[in-house]
Amino acid sequence: MPRNIAIHYNFNDVADRFVDKSSPEVWLLCALSFIAFVITLFLQPFLSRQFKSEEGSAIMESLPGLFTLL
């Protein structure tokens, strides 16, 4: 793994902010991503009950993937 890691990209997909790999910002980004994933897992049963009667149940199957992309 390189010593410096890009943590921010501009609208042209060019990295414009780099930090050391041992920086707390890297750990914070990893922790926030993990917390968002766990919240998504806990919300999935609730949301599947809400949308169960609707035709768009395919949306519910791809919900964790959609939140991961966000």
C-alpha positions, 0 to 999 in steps of 0.5 A, a space after each residue: 500500500 502506498 504511503 500517501 492515500 487519496 481521500 478526495 477527488 474533484 469533479 474531473 475524477 482527479 485526486 486533490 487531497 492526499 493523507 498519510 496512510 496512518 492518518 486518523 482520517 483514513 480510519 474515520 472514512 473506513 469506520 463511517 463506511 462500516 457504520 453505514 453498511 451496518 445501518 443498511 443491514 438493519 434497515 433492510 427488513 423494515 424496508 422490505 415490509 414497507 415495500 412488500 405489497 408493491 411490484 418493485 421488490 427487485 429494488 429491495 434485493 439490490 438495496 445493500 448494493 445501492 447503499 454501498 455505491 452511495 
